[in-house]
Amino acid sequence: DKYCYIAATPYNLVFPQRYKVYWKIVELVNAIDDIEHPVVREGLKLVGYHDSLKLYYHGDLPSQSGLGSSSSFTVGFLKAVSLLMHEKLTKEELAKRAIHLERAILKEHGGDQDQIAVSYGGFNQIDFYKDSFSVNPIKPPKALEKRLMLFYIGRSEERFSSNYAKGWIENIPRRTLELLSIRNLVEQAISCLDKDLDEFGCILDEAWFLKRSLSHVISNEKVDNVYDLAKKHGALGGKLLGAGGEGFM
């Protein structure tokens, strides 16, 4: 129930600047190349938008906290601009455009899951192939949400998820067994959703320790202490969301 809100309208030409972008700062510029926000600047060039633009951003949650807020911004921005251009994108087209912008153009480190999750919405199993993906909706039992808790453990201003991701992406060739083990847990977790939520929690616990082993940058003493405290007070499993270090558990 938390959202990233983006409002986009053509900018009234009676104002001296052609582009007004509200985010953590307010930008007033006359050329797209002068826009500081990288997603807005490169996204406008990607879709070929040349008209004036006024863009407002508001987020219910802090950025760089592991909940996919950056990809939420990218997808919301691309959706808003496509509507201004009278272009109707499918969920798949929107996800692929966001992936291309973040990975190919902006060269940010990370996977493709956030852009797909945001574009499609809901609770899904996402299967990745070499050059494509598929999204299969899953209807989880209502009891699952009642047994999940989300905690914000804070972040530092210098944290940038792309840098954390880079740290463990470099380890991937040496972590094949761990990655295959994580992949094999997916079907087990789905199969027990309607049968045994205790088992689902235990699988989550196993997956966290496998993820944690991918790189030393994923966890730290603070994260480990919070996880251990939760386990001592009855949690069956959990994980740190996002690329690692800080944010939400």
Backbone as CSV, one residue per row, in Angstrom:
resi,resn,N_x,N_y,N_z,CA_x,CA_y,CA_z,C_x,C_y,C_z
1,ASP,0.820,-1.215,0.000,0.000,0.000,0.000,0.858,1.271,0.000
2,LYS,2.087,1.164,-0.484,2.965,2.335,-0.601,3.240,2.579,-2.089
3,TYR,3.331,3.870,-2.456,3.382,4.181,-3.877,4.417,5.243,-4.229
4,CYS,4.747,5.259,-5.488,5.552,6.316,-6.099,4.610,7.056,-7.046
5,TYR,4.409,8.338,-6.804,3.467,9.139,-7.601,4.232,10.044,-8.568
6,ILE,3.827,10.024,-9.823,4.432,10.907,-10.820,3.321,11.584,-11.608
7,ALA,3.377,12.909,-11.664,2.418,13.682,-12.464,3.191,14.409,-13.552
8,ALA,2.760,14.266,-14.780,3.452,14.887,-15.908,2.451,15.622,-16.789
9,THR,2.756,16.871,-17.094,1.916,17.668,-17.986,2.820,18.522,-18.858
10,PRO,2.334,18.950,-20.016,3.105,19.934,-20.794,3.261,21.211,-19.969
11,TYR,4.417,21.821,-20.040,4.690,23.028,-19.261,4.155,24.252,-20.007
12,ASN,3.438,25.074,-19.272,2.844,26.269,-19.879,3.933,27.147,-20.500
13,LEU,3.788,27.467,-21.772,4.853,28.176,-22.497,4.970,29.652,-22.125
14,VAL,4.102,30.155,-21.226,4.288,31.530,-20.774,5.466,31.632,-19.805
15,PHE,5.930,30.470,-19.263,7.089,30.473,-18.380,8.366,30.487,-19.211
16,PRO,9.450,31.054,-18.681,10.679,31.197,-19.470,11.395,29.881,-19.766
17,GLN,11.208,28.856,-18.893,11.889,27.577,-19.117,10.931,26.556,-19.736
18,ARG,11.495,25.620,-20.488,10.672,24.586,-21.135,10.454,23.364,-20.250
19,TYR,11.340,23.146,-19.280,11.258,21.932,-18.468,11.350,22.270,-16.981
20,LYS,10.412,21.732,-16.218,10.405,21.916,-14.768,10.248,20.532,-14.146
21,VAL,11.253,20.114,-13.369,11.273,18.773,-12.794,11.396,18.879,-11.278
22,TYR,10.371,18.401,-10.568,10.366,18.397,-9.105,10.758,17.009,-8.602
23,TRP,11.893,16.911,-7.919,12.206,15.685,-7.179,12.836,16.128,-5.866
24,LYS,14.018,15.681,-5.472,14.595,16.203,-4.233,15.098,17.636,-4.429
25,ILE,15.233,18.032,-5.672,15.509,19.424,-6.014,14.480,19.862,-7.059
26,VAL,14.451,21.127,-7.366,13.579,21.638,-8.424,14.466,22.114,-9.568
27,GLU,14.277,21.525,-10.726,15.073,21.892,-11.896,14.244,22.747,-12.848
28,LEU,14.819,23.845,-13.299,14.205,24.708,-14.304,15.230,24.909,-15.419
29,VAL,15.020,24.243,-16.543,15.999,24.285,-17.634,15.287,24.447,-18.970
30,ASN,16.065,24.783,-19.982,15.514,24.984,-21.319,15.819,23.844,-22.279
31,ALA,16.748,22.960,-21.897,17.136,21.873,-22.791,17.134,20.549,-22.041
32,ILE,16.754,19.484,-22.716,16.714,18.165,-22.093,18.090,17.770,-21.576
33,ASP,19.140,18.077,-22.318,20.499,17.727,-21.891,20.913,18.427,-20.602
34,ASP,20.208,19.478,-20.228,20.541,20.201,-19.000,19.807,19.658,-17.772
35,ILE,18.912,18.684,-17.971,18.193,18.087,-16.839,19.157,17.217,-16.043
36,GLU,19.190,17.420,-14.739,20.134,16.696,-13.883,19.687,15.266,-13.610
37,HIS,18.386,15.039,-13.420,17.907,13.696,-13.102,18.183,12.762,-14.281
38,PRO,19.021,11.724,-14.094,19.445,10.895,-15.236,18.315,10.144,-15.913
39,VAL,17.358,9.629,-15.138,16.251,8.877,-15.738,15.391,9.786,-16.597
40,VAL,15.096,10.986,-16.094,14.271,11.931,-16.853,15.009,12.382,-18.114
41,ARG,16.265,12.757,-17.947,17.048,13.260,-19.085,17.169,12.205,-20.185
42,GLU,17.660,11.017,-19.828,17.895,9.982,-20.841,16.585,9.337,-21.284
43,GLY,15.590,9.305,-20.394,14.298,8.735,-20.769,13.590,9.560,-21.826
44,LEU,13.638,10.890,-21.689,13.023,11.763,-22.695,13.697,11.591,-24.047
45,LYS,15.015,11.443,-24.019,15.735,11.234,-25.287,15.415,9.861,-25.878
46,LEU,15.262,8.864,-25.002,14.962,7.508,-25.467,13.638,7.449,-26.217
47,VAL,12.606,8.104,-25.681,11.271,8.011,-26.291,11.030,9.091,-27.337
48,GLY,11.983,10.004,-27.487,11.838,11.045,-28.499,10.847,12.126,-28.138
49,TYR,10.771,12.469,-26.846,9.860,13.513,-26.393,10.538,14.874,-26.545
50,HIS,9.883,15.816,-27.238,10.505,17.119,-27.505,9.666,18.302,-27.017
51,ASP,8.447,18.040,-26.543,7.604,19.133,-26.076,8.060,19.615,-24.698
52,SER,7.467,20.706,-24.231,7.760,21.181,-22.881,7.190,20.183,-21.869
53,LEU,7.713,20.211,-20.638,7.291,19.214,-19.651,7.405,19.762,-18.235
54,LYS,6.362,19.508,-17.438,6.408,19.759,-15.996,6.173,18.421,-15.316
55,LEU,7.134,18.006,-14.483,7.105,16.675,-13.879,7.213,16.785,-12.359
56,TYR,6.248,16.192,-11.663,6.258,16.156,-10.199,6.478,14.721,-9.735
57,TYR,7.300,14.559,-8.700,7.515,13.229,-8.114,7.266,13.282,-6.610
58,HIS,6.534,12.283,-6.108,6.369,12.119,-4.667,6.435,10.632,-4.347
59,GLY,7.241,10.269,-3.350,7.358,8.871,-2.950,6.932,8.668,-1.506
60,ASP,6.186,7.600,-1.245,5.787,7.267,0.124,6.947,6.699,0.932
61,LEU,7.993,6.241,0.247,9.118,5.601,0.911,10.432,6.216,0.443
62,PRO,11.483,6.116,1.238,12.777,6.680,0.834,13.381,5.914,-0.333
63,SER,14.165,6.613,-1.119,14.854,5.954,-2.230,16.009,5.112,-1.712
64,GLN,16.497,4.212,-2.560,17.646,3.364,-2.232,17.452,2.585,-0.934
65,SER,16.245,2.028,-0.750,15.969,1.301,0.484,15.642,-0.172,0.243
66,GLY,15.813,-0.649,-0.994,15.624,-2.059,-1.286,14.231,-2.469,-1.709
67,LEU,13.317,-1.514,-1.837,11.942,-1.840,-2.208,11.635,-1.558,-3.679
68,GLY,12.655,-1.298,-4.473,12.426,-1.064,-5.899,11.899,0.315,-6.223
69,SER,12.160,1.294,-5.352,11.618,2.635,-5.582,12.220,3.298,-6.823
70,SER,13.479,2.993,-7.133,14.092,3.614,-8.311,13.454,3.104,-9.597
71,SER,13.189,1.804,-9.653,12.508,1.260,-10.840,11.048,1.686,-10.875
72,SER,10.441,1.904,-9.698,9.078,2.438,-9.671,9.046,3.816,-10.315
73,PHE,10.075,4.622,-10.002,10.162,5.939,-10.626,10.317,5.798,-12.143
74,THR,11.240,4.937,-12.574,11.512,4.781,-14.004,10.260,4.336,-14.757
75,VAL,9.586,3.313,-14.239,8.387,2.790,-14.898,7.271,3.827,-14.889
76,GLY,7.057,4.489,-13.737,6.012,5.509,-13.657,6.279,6.674,-14.586
77,PHE,7.539,7.079,-14.661,7.918,8.175,-15.546,7.674,7.806,-17.017
78,LEU,8.142,6.618,-17.422,7.964,6.186,-18.813,6.484,6.034,-19.162
79,LYS,5.689,5.549,-18.205,4.245,5.405,-18.434,3.600,6.778,-18.626
80,ALA,3.974,7.737,-17.758,3.380,9.072,-17.842,3.715,9.748,-19.173
81,VAL,4.971,9.670,-19.562,5.401,10.314,-20.808,4.761,9.632,-22.016
82,SER,4.616,8.299,-21.954,3.978,7.594,-23.077,2.531,8.044,-23.251
83,LEU,1.854,8.320,-22.131,0.470,8.801,-22.219,0.420,10.208,-22.814
84,LEU,1.406,11.049,-22.451,1.466,12.391,-23.048,1.676,12.311,-24.556
85,MET,2.382,11.270,-24.986,2.665,11.095,-26.413,1.582,10.267,-27.104
86,HIS,0.487,9.971,-26.380,-0.626,9.179,-26.911,-0.155,7.804,-27.383
87,GLU,0.777,7.236,-26.615,1.318,5.913,-26.923,0.840,4.942,-25.848
88,LYS,0.214,3.858,-26.246,-0.292,2.883,-25.292,0.654,1.688,-25.252
89,LEU,1.366,1.546,-24.122,2.323,0.458,-23.974,1.696,-0.709,-23.226
90,THR,2.021,-1.935,-23.642,1.629,-3.107,-22.860,2.535,-3.193,-21.637
91,LYS,2.182,-4.019,-20.676,3.018,-4.207,-19.490,4.399,-4.729,-19.873
92,GLU,4.422,-5.630,-20.849,5.705,-6.179,-21.300,6.565,-5.093,-21.956
93,GLU,5.957,-4.275,-22.808,6.693,-3.204,-23.476,7.226,-2.181,-22.467
94,LEU,6.415,-1.872,-21.466,6.821,-0.919,-20.440,8.003,-1.457,-19.646
95,ALA,7.938,-2.732,-19.261,9.034,-3.347,-18.509,10.319,-3.373,-19.328
96,LYS,10.214,-3.761,-20.599,11.406,-3.842,-21.446,12.013,-2.463,-21.679
97,ARG,11.174,-1.447,-21.823,11.696,-0.089,-22.015,12.431,0.388,-20.763
98,ALA,11.877,0.082,-19.583,12.510,0.476,-18.327,13.835,-0.258,-18.136
99,ILE,13.865,-1.538,-18.473,15.094,-2.319,-18.368,16.162,-1.750,-19.286
100,HIS,15.768,-1.437,-20.514,16.724,-0.879,-21.474,17.292,0.451,-20.982
101,LEU,16.438,1.286,-20.412,16.890,2.589,-19.926,17.865,2.438,-18.768
102,GLU,17.517,1.605,-17.792,18.366,1.477,-16.597,19.639,0.680,-16.857
103,ARG,19.530,-0.371,-17.642,20.686,-1.251,-17.828,21.567,-0.846,-19.011
104,ALA,20.952,-0.644,-20.176,21.745,-0.387,-21.382,22.198,1.065,-21.489
105,ILE,21.324,2.005,-21.127,21.651,3.420,-21.307,22.341,4.008,-20.083
106,LEU,21.754,3.801,-18.894,22.327,4.377,-17.677,23.418,3.500,-17.072
107,LYS,23.552,2.253,-17.559,24.607,1.336,-17.115,24.548,1.058,-15.612
108,GLU,23.347,1.006,-15.043,23.203,0.685,-13.625,23.311,-0.823,-13.426
109,HIS,23.972,-1.215,-12.346,24.138,-2.631,-12.035,22.885,-3.151,-11.325
110,GLY,22.489,-4.370,-11.651,21.317,-4.957,-11.004,20.590,-5.868,-11.962
111,GLY,19.513,-6.471,-11.467,18.738,-7.378,-12.294,17.595,-6.677,-13.006
112,ASP,16.708,-7.488,-13.579,15.560,-6.964,-14.322,14.246,-7.180,-13.565
113,GLN,14.342,-7.717,-12.342,13.117,-8.098,-11.634,12.285,-6.900,-11.188
114,ASP,12.924,-5.811,-10.744,12.163,-4.680,-10.220,11.297,-4.034,-11.294
115,GLN,11.864,-3.826,-12.473,11.115,-3.187,-13.550,9.901,-4.029,-13.956
116,ILE,10.084,-5.357,-13.964,8.987,-6.249,-14.331,7.923,-6.259,-13.232
117,ALA,8.365,-6.359,-11.973,7.420,-6.385,-10.855,6.562,-5.125,-10.829
118,VAL,7.188,-3.970,-11.068,6.459,-2.703,-11.051,5.508,-2.605,-12.243
119,SER,5.959,-2.993,-13.411,5.135,-2.868,-14.621,3.901,-3.757,-14.565
120,TYR,4.044,-4.958,-14.016,2.938,-5.907,-14.002,2.083,-5.789,-12.745
121,GLY,2.700,-5.511,-11.595,1.963,-5.461,-10.343,1.552,-6.840,-9.881
122,GLY,1.116,-6.940,-8.633,0.634,-8.211,-8.122,1.740,-9.116,-7.614
123,PHE,1.354,-10.331,-7.298,2.236,-11.359,-6.741,2.509,-12.367,-7.850
124,ASN,3.741,-12.456,-8.315,4.034,-13.236,-9.522,5.253,-14.134,-9.379
125,GLN,5.260,-15.173,-10.202,6.485,-15.913,-10.465,7.019,-15.407,-11.796
126,ILE,8.240,-14.887,-11.779,8.864,-14.363,-12.995,9.970,-15.327,-13.415
127,ASP,9.880,-15.842,-14.618,10.911,-16.732,-15.153,11.746,-15.969,-16.172
128,PHE,13.055,-16.034,-16.006,13.973,-15.326,-16.898,14.662,-16.299,-17.840
129,TYR,14.717,-15.899,-19.114,15.424,-16.661,-20.129,16.538,-15.782,-20.696
130,LYS,17.251,-16.268,-21.656,18.408,-15.526,-22.149,18.034,-14.146,-22.659
131,ASP,16.984,-14.052,-23.466,16.592,-12.767,-24.052,15.126,-12.428,-23.819
132,SER,14.497,-13.079,-22.847,13.076,-12.822,-22.613,12.706,-13.201,-21.181
133,PHE,11.444,-13.044,-20.861,10.949,-13.418,-19.542,9.470,-13.749,-19.654
134,SER,8.942,-14.443,-18.651,7.509,-14.708,-18.579,7.030,-14.392,-17.173
135,VAL,5.775,-13.965,-17.061,5.199,-13.572,-15.773,3.941,-14.395,-15.532
136,ASN,3.955,-15.155,-14.452,2.827,-16.012,-14.115,2.228,-15.556,-12.785
137,PRO,1.012,-14.983,-12.797,0.385,-14.506,-11.557,0.111,-15.651,-10.588
138,ILE,0.323,-15.371,-9.307,0.031,-16.335,-8.249,-0.924,-15.674,-7.273
139,LYS,-1.949,-16.411,-6.876,-2.880,-15.886,-5.885,-2.494,-16.443,-4.516
140,PRO,-1.800,-15.638,-3.705,-1.359,-16.152,-2.412,-2.513,-16.221,-1.421
141,PRO,-2.432,-17.114,-0.447,-3.489,-17.158,0.579,-3.475,-15.887,1.422
142,LYS,-4.653,-15.468,1.882,-4.732,-14.254,2.698,-3.907,-14.373,3.966
143,ALA,-3.740,-15.594,4.437,-2.980,-15.815,5.672,-1.512,-15.443,5.517
144,LEU,-1.006,-15.453,4.272,0.414,-15.139,4.063,0.725,-13.710,4.478
145,GLU,-0.103,-12.762,4.037,0.161,-11.363,4.357,0.105,-11.126,5.867
146,LYS,-0.783,-11.845,6.556,-0.905,-11.683,7.997,0.341,-12.173,8.735
147,ARG,1.130,-13.002,8.059,2.319,-13.558,8.707,3.616,-12.893,8.249
148,LEU,3.476,-11.834,7.483,4.652,-11.095,7.023,4.726,-9.740,7.716
149,MET,5.934,-9.350,8.127,6.141,-8.045,8.746,7.310,-7.357,8.041
150,LEU,7.203,-6.040,7.901,8.228,-5.266,7.196,8.832,-4.247,8.155
151,PHE,10.155,-4.235,8.241,10.854,-3.335,9.161,11.878,-2.489,8.411
152,TYR,11.891,-1.217,8.738,12.890,-0.310,8.160,14.048,-0.188,9.142
153,ILE,15.238,-0.588,8.724,16.396,-0.543,9.619,17.329,0.616,9.289
154,GLY,16.890,1.508,8.388,17.664,2.709,8.102,18.611,2.533,6.932
155,ARG,19.200,3.630,6.543,20.173,3.626,5.452,21.083,4.830,5.608
156,SER,22.212,4.776,4.921,23.122,5.916,4.896,22.921,6.676,3.602
157,GLU,23.197,7.967,3.612,22.962,8.798,2.433,23.815,8.370,1.243
158,GLU,24.982,7.762,1.528,25.860,7.415,0.405,25.506,6.070,-0.227
159,ARG,24.512,5.346,0.363,24.164,4.045,-0.190,23.563,4.210,-1.578
160,PHE,24.036,3.388,-2.516,23.445,3.342,-3.847,23.381,1.885,-4.253
161,SER,22.169,1.389,-4.477,21.972,-0.040,-4.677,22.786,-0.591,-5.844
162,SER,23.001,0.224,-6.875,23.778,-0.235,-8.021,25.196,-0.610,-7.612
163,ASN,25.769,0.148,-6.664,27.121,-0.154,-6.205,27.150,-1.452,-5.408
164,TYR,26.128,-1.679,-4.576,26.044,-2.936,-3.830,25.892,-4.101,-4.795
165,ALA,25.018,-3.936,-5.776,24.790,-5.012,-6.746,26.064,-5.346,-7.503
166,LYS,26.828,-4.330,-7.853,28.087,-4.555,-8.584,29.015,-5.455,-7.780
167,GLY,28.996,-5.285,-6.442,29.877,-6.069,-5.592,29.610,-7.551,-5.668
168,TRP,28.316,-7.929,-5.762,28.067,-9.372,-5.827,27.834,-9.897,-7.234
169,ILE,27.531,-9.004,-8.188,27.448,-9.457,-9.586,28.793,-10.013,-10.043
170,GLU,29.872,-9.376,-9.570,31.211,-9.842,-9.937,31.502,-11.235,-9.387
171,ASN,30.767,-11.645,-8.342,30.974,-12.966,-7.743,30.165,-14.069,-8.409
172,ILE,29.232,-13.702,-9.282,28.296,-14.678,-9.848,28.992,-15.891,-10.478
173,PRO,30.056,-15.707,-11.285,30.694,-16.895,-11.877,31.224,-17.887,-10.839
174,ARG,31.484,-17.406,-9.616,32.011,-18.281,-8.568,30.916,-18.759,-7.608
175,ARG,29.669,-18.429,-7.888,28.575,-18.772,-6.988,27.460,-19.532,-7.720
176,THR,27.829,-20.340,-8.689,26.845,-21.065,-9.487,25.991,-21.999,-8.636
177,LEU,26.617,-22.749,-7.734,25.873,-23.707,-6.913,24.866,-23.001,-6.014
178,GLU,25.278,-21.866,-5.413,24.367,-21.129,-4.551,23.177,-20.584,-5.332
179,LEU,23.446,-20.056,-6.545,22.377,-19.497,-7.368,21.402,-20.572,-7.829
180,LEU,21.928,-21.744,-8.174,21.043,-22.845,-8.568,20.205,-23.312,-7.385
181,SER,20.790,-23.293,-6.200,20.044,-23.686,-5.004,18.912,-22.713,-4.724
182,ILE,19.182,-21.415,-4.894,18.141,-20.406,-4.720,17.027,-20.627,-5.739
183,ARG,17.421,-20.882,-6.974,16.426,-21.127,-8.032,15.554,-22.338,-7.708
184,ASN,16.156,-23.387,-7.166,15.400,-24.601,-6.870,14.411,-24.417,-5.720
185,LEU,14.625,-23.396,-4.904,13.705,-23.141,-3.798,12.394,-22.499,-4.256
186,VAL,12.397,-21.925,-5.465,11.206,-21.212,-5.951,10.002,-22.141,-6.037
187,GLU,10.159,-23.268,-6.720,9.038,-24.196,-6.882,8.591,-24.753,-5.535
188,GLN,9.545,-25.012,-4.646,9.184,-25.514,-3.317,8.334,-24.495,-2.566
189,ALA,8.737,-23.228,-2.661,8.000,-22.179,-1.949,6.587,-22.023,-2.491
190,ILE,6.449,-22.062,-3.807,5.127,-21.912,-4.424,4.223,-23.093,-4.057
191,SER,4.789,-24.281,-4.050,3.987,-25.474,-3.794,3.451,-25.526,-2.368
192,CYS,4.135,-24.861,-1.420,3.669,-24.934,-0.034,2.840,-23.723,0.377
193,LEU,2.591,-22.777,-0.541,1.816,-21.581,-0.196,0.418,-21.927,0.307
194,ASP,-0.212,-22.901,-0.316,-1.571,-23.268,0.076,-1.603,-24.440,1.057
195,LYS,-0.421,-24.879,1.481,-0.380,-26.073,2.331,0.243,-25.801,3.695
196,ASP,1.440,-25.215,3.690,2.190,-25.113,4.935,3.004,-23.822,4.947
197,LEU,2.452,-22.777,5.560,3.146,-21.492,5.589,4.358,-21.515,6.527
198,ASP,4.375,-22.451,7.483,5.575,-22.618,8.299,6.742,-23.041,7.405
199,GLU,6.467,-23.941,6.503,7.510,-24.401,5.581,7.959,-23.265,4.666
200,PHE,7.003,-22.415,4.248,7.340,-21.249,3.425,8.336,-20.360,4.172
201,GLY,8.103,-20.147,5.476,9.021,-19.341,6.271,10.395,-19.962,6.366
202,CYS,10.453,-21.272,6.504,11.748,-21.964,6.584,12.510,-21.880,5.262
203,ILE,11.776,-21.948,4.153,12.405,-21.806,2.833,12.964,-20.396,2.676
204,LEU,12.214,-19.398,3.169,12.695,-18.017,3.126,13.996,-17.873,3.907
205,ASP,14.064,-18.551,5.042,15.268,-18.534,5.871,16.452,-19.138,5.107
206,GLU,16.224,-20.272,4.478,17.286,-20.934,3.711,17.739,-20.058,2.541
207,ALA,16.771,-19.424,1.873,17.102,-18.564,0.730,17.934,-17.361,1.164
208,TRP,17.622,-16.805,2.353,18.380,-15.650,2.836,19.847,-15.994,3.059
209,PHE,20.103,-17.141,3.674,21.496,-17.493,3.940,22.246,-17.836,2.647
210,LEU,21.526,-18.340,1.657,22.164,-18.553,0.353,22.478,-17.215,-0.310
211,LYS,21.508,-16.282,-0.275,21.740,-14.955,-0.851,22.889,-14.252,-0.124
212,ARG,22.887,-14.367,1.198,23.905,-13.724,2.024,25.305,-14.216,1.672
213,SER,25.399,-15.470,1.211,26.706,-16.054,0.890,27.255,-15.605,-0.465
214,LEU,26.430,-14.906,-1.246,26.874,-14.498,-2.577,27.986,-13.460,-2.518
215,SER,27.967,-12.613,-1.490,28.984,-11.568,-1.365,28.972,-11.002,0.051
216,HIS,30.115,-10.507,0.493,30.212,-9.927,1.832,29.483,-8.588,1.930
217,VAL,29.139,-7.977,0.793,28.471,-6.664,0.838,26.969,-6.777,1.058
218,ILE,26.404,-7.975,0.989,24.957,-8.124,1.102,24.484,-7.903,2.535
219,SER,25.214,-8.439,3.498,24.816,-8.276,4.891,25.933,-7.586,5.672
220,ASN,25.648,-7.287,6.927,26.636,-6.694,7.824,26.211,-6.997,9.262
221,GLU,26.968,-6.511,10.217,26.684,-6.832,11.616,25.299,-6.352,12.038
222,LYS,24.907,-5.161,11.591,23.594,-4.615,11.944,22.474,-5.491,11.407
223,VAL,22.574,-5.862,10.152,21.550,-6.707,9.528,21.486,-8.070,10.223
224,ASP,22.656,-8.650,10.476,22.692,-9.955,11.139,22.070,-9.903,12.528
225,ASN,22.326,-8.828,13.255,21.767,-8.700,14.605,20.242,-8.590,14.573
226,VAL,19.729,-7.818,13.618,18.277,-7.686,13.484,17.661,-9.030,13.119
227,TYR,18.292,-9.738,12.198,17.765,-11.041,11.778,17.769,-12.026,12.939
228,ASP,18.878,-12.079,13.682,18.972,-12.994,14.824,17.928,-12.655,15.889
229,LEU,17.704,-11.374,16.116,16.712,-10.947,17.104,15.313,-11.392,16.692
230,ALA,15.005,-11.241,15.394,13.692,-11.661,14.895,13.506,-13.169,15.072
231,LYS,14.553,-13.934,14.753,14.474,-15.396,14.893,14.270,-15.788,16.358
232,LYS,14.920,-15.100,17.276,14.780,-15.412,18.708,13.362,-15.135,19.206
233,HIS,12.665,-14.229,18.529,11.318,-13.868,18.961,10.234,-14.507,18.097
234,GLY,10.579,-15.577,17.380,9.546,-16.369,16.727,9.498,-16.353,15.222
235,ALA,10.280,-15.499,14.579,10.266,-15.492,13.102,10.844,-16.800,12.573
236,LEU,10.229,-17.339,11.537,10.723,-18.574,10.921,11.766,-18.287,9.853
237,GLY,11.641,-17.147,9.200,12.573,-16.791,8.143,12.383,-15.345,7.767
238,GLY,13.244,-14.867,6.900,13.156,-13.483,6.453,14.255,-13.184,5.464
239,LYS,14.429,-11.915,5.176,15.502,-11.527,4.257,15.643,-10.014,4.279
240,LEU,16.795,-9.550,3.889,16.993,-8.120,3.609,16.585,-7.886,2.174
241,LEU,15.745,-6.900,1.926,15.282,-6.616,0.567,16.316,-5.805,-0.186
242,GLY,16.352,-5.967,-1.497,17.237,-5.161,-2.318,18.629,-5.753,-2.445
243,ALA,19.562,-4.890,-2.861,20.913,-5.348,-3.194,21.760,-5.641,-1.965
244,GLY,21.429,-5.035,-0.826,22.186,-5.349,0.370,22.542,-4.144,1.201
245,GLY,23.053,-4.415,2.402,23.591,-3.377,3.269,22.594,-2.787,4.253
246,GLU,21.531,-2.180,3.746,20.593,-1.488,4.595,19.208,-1.453,3.934
247,GLY,18.280,-0.747,4.585,16.957,-0.584,3.987,15.878,-1.301,4.750
248,PHE,15.127,-2.163,4.078,13.981,-2.857,4.671,14.243,-4.352,4.816
249,MET,13.750,-4.925,5.926,13.786,-6.382,6.123,12.355,-6.874,6.300
